């Protein structure tokens, strides 16, 4: 286990990429026990940044994500290529004593363990933090669950949909008077994964100071709640309960969706005073700058419908390309609403290496997927492979390489269903 100190010297110059490492977390080892989205997403991010992520799957019940996604290609769903990338895959029965002992041994060789079971599951398997960290006091255990490891809801099962609902996101999404919709993605799970990675990185910094690890406790519901901006203090002091506002945010104007003459939806966001002035000049409506209804942020918020009508009429008279050209030259924030085909075709995303190749071993073909966020000037992360095609394909390399297990013992464990 490595506990390298943090440098506090001058910042490194940009664009001097260190090709000798796979990313800023190269040299760290992660054991991923999670399934489906939240845990695997956290593991994927750490793997993107260069960590050696070893994904553990039950030998009889592999990660359901292998067969998730909205479309199949040659009999295979394609979500797996995103969240399994850059990981090694082993099998291990954590319900067996032999499997529990092996996991404890692996944790002794790791920096981080990620899990997203219901709270208490690891403890029932005698794999709580006390045991996992006994021989490895620097171990960081990231625990992702619906409602966290403490509190009256701790034992409730928690999916992203419930987390988004109880964390407050659904209540402010959609249109007034309509059922609160989902985003079309597992947003609560992904937010939980992001907060887990943030917590792990903070814990790594503290470990560099003290030499000791800790538990990072992430609740999906709390991850959603953390996105509520000013909703809680507004309710606390004024009693205001934020509700859905459709395509706009109440009191922020103009910042909305507007339809162009060629039937394209465009975002125009000119709610800041200086940007609003640029918008008025771009529309040849300079008189609006000094109009008392629109003189500042607060006034525009009070007359939101009126300014939205003016901007919508101007956009509706023009082709989308012309609107974006005029506003871009004027320094007004604007952009089209992209579908995925437009994202993939956009030259900016290509230049930023945000559409990258994955060699999918199941298909024997290249599959394009999302690139790595953020970009690092010296230790760039990269997609090294798209994830093993079969569960347990790295058993020999991991158990043999890390724990010194010989081939005969591996054969016996496989025969007994331990791996």
N, C-alpha and C positions, 0 to 999 in steps of 0.2 A: 504494500500500500504506500502511495506516495503522498507526501505532505509538503510539497515544494512551496517556499515562501513567495509572497507577492512582491514584485518590484515596484518601487515608488519613484523611480527616476523619471527623466524627461520622456515624453511620448515618442514612440518609435515613428520614423518617417513612413508615410503612406506608400503602398504599392511595392514594398520589398517582400514579396511572398516567400515564405519559408517552405520549400517543396519537400523538405525532409519529414514533415509531420502531416497528419491527416486533418488537422484542425486544432483549435485552441485547447481542446480537452484531450488531445492525444496523450496517452499514458494513464488515463483513468479507466477503471473497469467498473461496469454496471451490470448487476443481475436484475433482469426484468421479469417479474412474476405476474404482471398485469395482463388482462385480456381485453379484447374489443377496442375501445377508443382511448380513454383517458390515460391509463398507464402506458400503453404502446405509443401514444403520441408523445408523452414525456420521454420515453426511451428513444424514440426516433429523433427527437431534437438533440439529445445528448450524443447519439450516434452521428448525426449530421455534423456535429462540432468535433468529431474525431474520437470520442470515447469508444472503448471496446464494450459493446452492449451484447450481453448473452441472454437471449430470450428463453425462458423456461416454459415448456408446454406439457400438459398432462399427456402421457403416452396413449391414453384411451380417448381423451377429449381435447383435441388441439384447439387453438384459439379460433373462435367462431369467425373472426375477421378474415380468415382465409377464404370464407365463402360469403362475404358481405360486399355490397355495392349494388348499384342500380342496373348495371349492364354486365353481361358476361361476354368473353371473347374466347372462342374455341373451348368452351366449357369452363373457363376460369373467370371468377370475379377479379376486378382490377384494383380494389382498395388495398389489398395486401401489399402490392408493389410499392406503395407510398409509406405505410407505417412499419413495414418489416425491413426497409432498406438499411443497409450498413450493419445489420445485426447478424450474430451467429445464433443458431437455434439448437437447443438441446431438449430432451424429454426427461421428465422426472415426476414420479408419483409422490406428491407432498403429503398424501394421506398415509403413507407407509413409514414405519420407523426408519427403514434404510434410506428412503428418500429424504426424510427430514434430516438425518445425519449428513447426507451428502450436501444438502442445501446449506447447512451450517458450515460445512467445510468450505464450500464455495464462497460464502459470505466472508470467511476469513481471508480470502484472496481478493476481495473486492473493495472498492471505495464507496459504492452506492448500491442500495437495493431499492427497487421500485415495486410497489404492490397496490392493487386497487380492489382487494377483497372487502367484504363486509367487515366492519370492526369486530375484533375478537377471533377472526378466523386463524390468523397466524398463531395466536396464543393457544387455541385448541390443538394446533399441530405442534405445540412446543417450539415455536419459531418466533417468539416475541423478541423485542429488541434486546432484552437482557441477555438472552442466549446468543443471538446473532452477533452481538458486540463483545461477548465475553473474551474472545481471543483477538478481537479487532476493535479496540476502543475508538478508533477513528472512523468507524463505519457510519454512514449517513443512510437512514431509512426513510424514504419518501412514501407516505401512506395517503392514498387518494380514495375517498369514499363519498357517499351522497351527502352526509351531514357531519362528518368529522368523527374523531375517536372519542369524544366526550359529549356530554349533554343528553337530554331525554330522547332525542331522535337518533342517537348513534347507531342503534341496531336496525334501523329501518333500511330496506334496500333503496338505493337511490340511482335512478337513471338521469340522463341529462335533461329529459323533458320535465321531470318533476323538479329538478334543481333550477331550471330556468323559470318555472312557475313560482316556486316558493322563494326563489332568490330575487323576484321582482321584475325580471326581464320581460316575461310574457305580458304582464299587465300594462306595460307601456308600449308594446309593439302592436302594429296594425292600425286599424281605423276605429274612430269612436263608434260605439254601439255594436261592433262586430266581435265575433269570437277572436280572442288573442292568438295569432298564428305563430308557428315556429319559423325559424330562419331558413329552413331548408338544409341545414347542416346540424351536426351534433355540437352545437355551440357550447353548451354547459360542460361537456366532456373535454373539449379542446381548451376552454378556459382553465379547467382544473389541471390539465396537463401543463399548460403554460405556467401557472402559479407553482406547480411542483418543481419545474425546472428552475424557476426564479428562486424558490426556497433552497433547492439543492446547491445552487451557485453561492448563495449567501452562507449556507452551512459550510461549504468548502473554504470560503474565506475565513470563517471563524476557526475552522480546524487548522488552517495554516498558522493561526496565532496560538491556539491552545493545545493542538494535537488530538483533540477529542471530537467525535462526531455527535450527532443528535438525531431526533426524530423530526421530520417535516410533515406536519399534519394538514392535509388539504381537503377541504369540503367543497364539493361541486356547487352546492347552494350558496356558500359564502363567496366562491369565485364569481358567481353571477351577481351576487349582491354588491361586490366590490366595483361593478361597472355602473352603478346607479347615479354617478355624478352628484348633483346637489339635491337629489330627491329626499334623502333622509333629513338633512338639516332644514330643508324647506318645510317638510311636514312638522318637524319638531317645534319650529318657532312660529309658523304661520298656519298650520293645519292643512296646508295645500297637499292634495294627493294627486300626483302626476298620473295622467291618463294617456291613452294612445292619441297620437296627433297625425296619423297618416304619413304622408311623404315629407312632412316638415317637422321642425322642433319648435314648440310654442315659444314665442318671444324672441326668436332668432330669425331675422329677416333682412334681405331676401336670401334664403338658403333652401332650395326646393328643387323638385323635378319639374321640368318644363318640356312640352312636346314641340318638336320642330315641324316645319312644313312638310318634310319628307318622312314624318311619322317616327322620328327617333326621340327617345327620352334622353334629356341632358340634365346634368346637375349644374346649377349656377349657385355659387356660394359667395355672396358679397355682403355679408352681414357686418363686417368690420367697417368703421367709418371711412377710412382711406380707400378701401376696396370698393365701397358703395359709390364713392365719388367717381372712381374710374369707370364703373359700370354705367353711371349716368352719362358720362361723356361719350362712352362707346355707343350708347343707344341714341346719341344726339338729344339727350334730355337733361342738359346741364341745369335747367331750372329746378329739377328735383332735389339738387344738393342743398338748396337753401329753403326748401319747402318745410314748413314747421312740422308736418306729419312725418317727415323722414330725416330730420336734422341730425339725429344721433341714434345710437343703438336702441335706447329705450323707446324713443318715439316710433321708430320703425316696428318694434315689437308690438306696440299698441295699434298700429295701422297695418298689420301684417297682410290682411286680405287685399288691401288696396295696392300695396307695392307688389304683391304676388301677381295680381291681375295685370299690372303694367308690364312686368317682366315677361309674363306668359304671352301676352299679346305680341311683344317685340320678337320673342323667339319663334312664335307660330308663323310669322311672316317670312321666315328665312330657312334655308337649308341648314342641316346640322353642321356640315363642314364650314359654311360661312359663319355661323354663330361662333363656333370654336375658334376660327381664325381671328375674327374681330376681337373676341374677348381675350384670347391668348396674347395678341399684340398689345392690348390695353392693360395687361397685368391683372385680369380678373380671373378668379379661380373658377374653372368650369371643366367639365369632362362628360363623355358619353357613358351610358349604362351598358357595360359589356356583358355579353354572354360568353361562354367558355371558348367558343371558336374564335371570337375576336381577341380574347386574351392570348391565345396560342399564336395568333397571327401578328400581334403587335410587336413592332421592331424594338420598342423600348424594353419590354420584358425579355426579348431575346438578347439584347445587348447587355442586360443585367444578369444574364444566365439564370433566368427564372423559369425557363422551360428546358429541362435537362433529360438526358437519356438514362433509362434504367434497363439493364439486360435482365429480362424476366426468364429465369431458368425453366419455369413451368411451360412457357410458350416457345422458348428458344428464339425469342425475338426482342427487339428493342421496343420499350414502351416509354413514352414521354410522360413526365410528371413534374410536380412543382420543384423549383430550386430551393436553395438554402437561404434562410433569413436569420440573422442579418449577415451582411458581408463583412469580412475581416481583412484588413489591409496586409497582414503578414501571415496569418495562419488560417487560410481559407478552408472552410469545410467543403466536402464534396460527396457526391453519391458514388460510392465505391462498388456496390452491387445492390440488387433489388430485393434481397431477402431470399433465404433458402427455399427451394421448392417443396421440400418434405420436412415434416417434424423430425427432430433428432438427427439431422444430417451432420451436425457438428459434435455429436456425443464423444466420439473418439478423440477429437482434437482438444475438446475442453476438459473432459475427465482425465484423459491421459496427460495432456500438457500442463494442466493446473494442479491436479491432485495425484498424478503419477499412477493412475489406475491402468492395469495391464489389460490386454485384449480378452483374456479368458474371463476375468472378472466382469468386464463389460458384457460379454456374452451371457454370463449367468444372470446378471441384473436384467438384461433384456428378456431373457426367458422367464424370469419371475415377475415381469411387469413393473420393475422399479424404474426402469428408463425406457 
